[in-house]
Amino acid sequence: MSSNIKYIGLDVHKEAITVAVRNGAGKLVMESIIETKAVTLVQLLQGVRGELHVTLEEGTWAAWLYDVVKPHVHEIVVCNPRRNALLKEGSKNDRVDARKLSELLRAGMLRPVYHGENGLRTLRELARSYQTISKDLRRVMNRLKAIYRSWGIPCAGTQVYAPRYREEWLNKIRESGVRRRAELFYQHLDGLQLVRRQVRAEFLAESRKHKAVKVLRQIPCIGPVRSALLLALMQTPHRFRSKRQLWKYSGLGVETHDSAQHRYVDGQLQRSKKPSQVRGLNQDHNHEMKEIFKSTATSASRCAGPLHDFYGGLLAKGMKPEMARLTLARKIAAITLTLWKKGARFDANQLKSQAA
């Protein structure tokens, strides 16, 4: 019965969690402020009778709290804070936010963020470590080149990073203090490269335990690292009902904004012939997923194979190269979803230009 259902909003912070509980009719039946500890939260949930539905916003503590709360409730929704426009209206404090979260949950107006597939937790953490270290490595490489450029020393290419040429490059810097700074950055670079190799080996070894990686590696230009990252980020293809949902999640969905679509002519209602206003790709997306599909499309456009032929066919029809690469990235995403769901084999003969 609806009277036995409780909707619980959690506004989570470092020191405390503000809790708001509503019944099935929407009446606020309990409020509390508890310490941000697992045992305290579990005790509170066990003290609330009925079928419990809980929500909290995606953030630093979301993954931990999801695992803590899930065994004790009927449903937990980790929601996307970017979609909670109602929280930005009117007065704002922890109590108000918890109340609004519980009301939005009761009304079914929250956009959930996927949390699941506990069997992939190790792979996900290794993937996160690999991506973070890779970003740090790129930053250090950019800082090194910035030093040389700031002193008018051309440094195109990758030779500037190679240990065998390092002394030669350092000797180009006349100022001792600047040279010392470059030496420290080189030490930082060496350390990050060593750690990245270690994490990469562990990451790939863990990925080989999962059958899905073998399916994904059939797709041209999706190698061991990209396939492992796709598995860690997507976790399961069944999250996405269609390729369009995956496109939107990956920042490859085209958004259009239109208005005044109908008008009256001589008393008759007619649809306006003015074309829809295309506004480009959606901005709210998973940036790592977009990078995987875009980089795969870029590689496929340069290497011989069925995907390169598909790309060439688009260019032959007069499509601009950047739009052709986008279409190719969407095609690769669609193929990824289909093969993963069906566990099928990649068949180049099934590539059809109209499918993407």
C-alpha positions in Angstrom: 0.0 0.0 0.0 1.2 3.6 -0.7 0.8 4.5 3.0 3.5 2.0 3.8 6.0 3.5 1.3 8.6 6.0 2.6 10.6 8.3 0.4 13.9 9.4 1.9 16.0 12.3 0.7 19.7 12.4 1.9 21.7 15.7 1.6 25.2 14.4 2.1 28.2 16.3 3.4 31.6 15.5 4.9 30.5 15.7 8.5 26.7 15.2 8.5 23.8 13.9 6.5 20.5 15.7 6.5 17.6 13.3 6.2 14.0 14.0 5.1 11.3 11.2 5.1 7.9 11.5 3.4 5.1 9.0 3.3 3.2 7.8 0.2 0.9 10.8 0.4 3.8 13.2 0.3 3.6 14.3 3.9 6.8 15.0 5.7 6.9 12.5 8.6 10.5 12.7 9.9 13.6 14.9 9.7 17.0 14.2 11.2 20.7 15.1 11.0 23.1 12.3 11.5 26.8 11.8 11.3 28.3 10.7 8.0 29.0 7.2 9.1 27.8 3.9 7.7 26.6 2.5 11.0 24.7 5.6 11.9 22.9 5.7 8.5 22.0 1.9 8.7 20.6 2.4 12.2 18.4 5.2 10.9 17.1 3.1 8.0 16.3 0.2 10.2 14.3 2.4 12.4 12.0 3.6 9.6 9.1 1.2 8.9 7.8 0.4 5.4 9.1 0.1 1.9 12.0 2.4 1.7 13.0 4.4 -1.4 16.1 6.5 -0.9 17.8 9.1 -3.0 21.0 11.1 -2.8 23.0 13.2 -5.4 26.0 11.9 -7.3 29.2 13.1 -5.7 32.3 12.1 -3.7 30.4 9.8 -1.3 27.9 8.4 -3.7 29.6 5.0 -4.6 30.3 4.3 -0.9 26.8 5.2 0.3 25.2 3.2 -2.6 26.9 0.1 -1.3 26.0 0.9 2.3 22.3 1.7 1.7 21.4 -0.8 -1.1 21.0 -4.0 1.1 18.6 -2.2 3.5 16.1 -0.5 1.1 13.7 -1.4 -1.7 15.2 1.2 -4.1 18.1 3.6 -4.1 18.4 6.3 -6.7 21.7 8.2 -7.1 20.5 11.2 -9.1 22.2 13.6 -11.5 22.6 17.0 -9.7 22.8 18.8 -13.0 19.2 17.8 -13.7 17.8 18.9 -10.3 16.8 22.5 -11.3 14.3 22.6 -8.5 17.0 22.5 -5.9 18.3 25.9 -7.2 15.0 27.7 -6.7 14.0 29.5 -3.6 15.7 29.3 -0.2 18.6 26.8 -0.1 20.0 24.9 2.9 20.6 21.3 3.8 17.1 20.8 5.2 15.4 22.3 2.2 17.6 20.3 -0.2 16.8 17.0 1.6 13.0 17.8 1.5 13.1 18.6 -2.2 15.0 15.4 -3.0 12.5 13.3 -1.2 9.6 15.1 -3.0 11.3 14.7 -6.4 11.8 11.0 -5.7 8.2 10.5 -4.8 7.1 12.3 -8.0 9.5 10.2 -10.1 11.3 13.3 -11.4 14.9 12.3 -10.7 17.4 11.3 -13.4 19.4 8.3 -12.0 23.1 7.8 -12.4 24.1 4.2 -13.0 25.7 2.4 -10.0 26.0 -1.3 -10.2 27.8 -4.4 -11.5 29.9 -5.0 -8.3 31.9 -7.7 -10.1 33.6 -4.9 -12.1 34.6 -2.8 -9.1 38.3 -3.8 -9.3 38.4 -3.1 -13.1 36.7 0.3 -12.6 39.1 1.4 -9.9 42.1 0.4 -12.0 40.6 2.2 -15.0 40.1 5.3 -12.9 43.8 5.1 -11.7 45.0 4.6 -15.3 43.1 7.6 -16.6 44.1 9.8 -13.7 47.8 9.0 -14.1 47.6 9.4 -17.8 46.1 12.9 -17.3 48.9 13.8 -14.9 51.5 12.6 -17.3 50.1 14.8 -20.1 50.2 17.8 -17.8 53.8 17.2 -16.9 54.7 16.8 -20.6 52.9 20.1 -21.4 54.7 21.9 -18.6 58.1 20.7 -19.9 57.4 22.0 -23.4 56.1 25.3 -21.9 59.5 25.8 -20.3 61.3 25.5 -23.6 58.8 27.6 -25.5 59.0 30.4 -22.8 62.7 30.7 -23.7 62.2 30.7 -27.4 63.4 27.1 -27.9 61.4 25.1 -30.5 60.3 21.7 -29.2 57.9 20.1 -31.6 57.5 16.3 -31.5 58.4 13.9 -28.7 62.2 13.9 -28.8 62.2 16.4 -25.9 60.9 13.7 -23.6 63.3 10.9 -24.6 66.0 10.0 -21.9 68.7 9.6 -24.6 68.3 13.2 -25.7 67.6 14.8 -22.4 71.1 16.2 -21.7 71.1 17.8 -25.1 67.8 19.5 -24.5 68.7 20.7 -21.0 71.9 22.3 -22.3 69.8 24.5 -24.5 68.5 26.3 -21.4 71.1 28.9 -20.3 69.5 30.0 -17.1 70.5 27.6 -14.2 67.3 28.1 -12.2 65.1 27.3 -15.3 67.3 24.3 -16.1 66.8 22.9 -12.6 63.1 23.3 -12.9 63.2 21.3 -16.1 65.2 18.6 -14.4 62.6 18.3 -11.7 59.9 18.0 -14.3 61.9 15.2 -16.0 62.1 13.3 -12.7 58.3 13.7 -12.3 57.8 12.5 -15.8 60.0 9.4 -15.2 58.1 8.5 -12.1 54.7 8.9 -13.7 55.8 6.8 -16.7 56.9 4.0 -14.4 53.7 4.0 -12.4 51.6 4.2 -15.6 53.2 1.1 -17.0 52.6 -0.8 -13.8 48.9 0.3 -13.6 48.4 -0.5 -17.3 49.7 -4.0 -16.9 47.4 -4.6 -13.9 44.5 -3.0 -15.7 44.8 -5.2 -18.8 45.4 -8.3 -16.8 42.1 -7.7 -14.9 40.2 -6.9 -18.1 41.1 -10.3 -19.5 39.0 -12.0 -16.9 35.9 -10.6 -18.6 34.4 -12.2 -21.8 33.1 -8.9 -23.0 36.6 -7.6 -23.8 37.0 -10.3 -26.4 33.8 -9.2 -28.1 34.8 -5.6 -28.1 38.3 -6.2 -29.4 36.8 -7.6 -32.7 35.9 -4.0 -33.7 38.7 -2.5 -35.8 40.9 0.1 -33.9 39.5 -0.9 -30.5 42.5 -2.4 -28.9 43.1 -3.8 -25.4 43.1 -0.5 -23.6 40.0 1.0 -25.3 38.1 -2.3 -24.8 39.0 -2.4 -21.1 38.0 1.2 -20.7 34.7 0.6 -22.4 33.9 -2.3 -20.1 34.9 -0.3 -17.0 32.8 2.8 -18.0 29.7 1.1 -19.5 29.8 -2.0 -17.2 26.8 -3.5 -19.1 25.3 -2.7 -22.5 21.8 -3.4 -21.2 21.9 0.1 -19.5 21.0 1.4 -22.9 17.8 0.5 -24.7 19.0 1.8 -28.0 22.0 3.2 -29.8 20.6 6.8 -29.4 20.7 6.5 -25.7 24.4 5.5 -25.9 25.0 8.4 -28.3 23.6 10.8 -25.8 25.5 9.3 -22.9 28.7 9.6 -25.0 28.2 13.2 -26.2 27.4 12.1 -29.7 23.6 12.9 -29.6 22.5 15.8 -31.8 20.3 18.3 -30.0 17.7 20.4 -31.8 15.8 23.4 -30.5 12.7 24.5 -32.3 9.5 26.5 -31.6 6.5 27.9 -33.4 6.1 24.7 -35.4 2.5 25.4 -36.4 0.5 28.3 -37.9 -2.9 29.0 -39.3 -3.2 29.7 -43.0 -6.7 30.7 -44.2 -8.2 29.2 -41.1 -6.3 25.9 -41.6 -3.7 24.6 -39.2 -0.4 23.9 -41.0 3.0 22.8 -39.8 5.7 25.3 -40.5 8.1 24.4 -43.2 11.0 26.2 -41.5 13.7 23.6 -40.7 14.6 22.7 -37.1 17.3 24.8 -35.5 20.2 22.3 -35.0 22.3 23.3 -31.9 25.0 20.7 -32.1 26.0 17.8 -29.8 24.6 17.4 -26.3 26.8 18.9 -23.6 25.8 16.7 -20.6 27.7 13.5 -21.2 30.5 11.1 -20.2 33.7 12.8 -21.4 35.8 9.6 -21.3 33.3 7.7 -23.4 33.3 10.5 -26.0 37.1 10.5 -26.1 37.1 6.7 -26.7 34.7 6.8 -29.6 36.2 10.0 -31.2 39.8 8.7 -31.0 38.7 5.3 -32.4 37.0 7.1 -35.3 40.1 9.2 -35.9 42.3 6.1 -36.0 39.9 4.2 -38.2 39.7 7.1 -40.7 43.5 6.8 -41.2 44.0 3.0 -41.2 42.9 0.6 -44.0 39.9 -1.5 -43.1 36.1 -1.7 -43.3 35.6 1.4 -41.1 38.0 3.4 -43.3 36.0 2.3 -46.3 32.8 3.5 -44.6 34.5 6.8 -43.8 35.6 7.1 -47.5 32.1 6.5 -48.6 30.8 9.4 -46.6 33.5 11.7 -48.0 32.6 10.6 -51.5 29.0 11.7 -50.9 30.2 15.2 -50.2 30.2 15.1 -46.4 32.8 17.3 -44.6 35.6 15.4 -42.9 34.6 16.5 -39.4 31.0 15.4 -39.9 32.2 12.1 -41.5 34.3 11.4 -38.4 31.4 12.2 -36.1 29.2 9.8 -38.2 31.9 7.2 -38.0 32.1 7.6 -34.2 28.4 7.1 -33.9 28.6 4.0 -36.2 31.4 2.6 -33.9 29.2 3.2 -30.8 26.2 1.5 -32.4 28.3 -1.5 -33.4 29.8 -1.7 -29.9 26.3 -1.8 -28.4 25.0 -4.4 -30.8 27.9 -6.8 -30.6 28.1 -6.6 -26.8 24.4 -7.2 -26.3 24.2 -10.1 -28.7 27.7 -11.5 -28.0 28.0 -11.7 -31.8 31.0 -11.5 -34.2 31.9 -8.4 -36.1 30.9 -8.7 -39.7 32.2 -6.0 -42.1 29.5 -6.9 -44.7 26.8 -5.7 -42.3 28.1 -2.1 -42.4 25.3 0.1 -43.8 25.7 3.9 -44.2 22.1 4.6 -43.3 22.4 2.9 -39.9 24.4 5.7 -38.4 
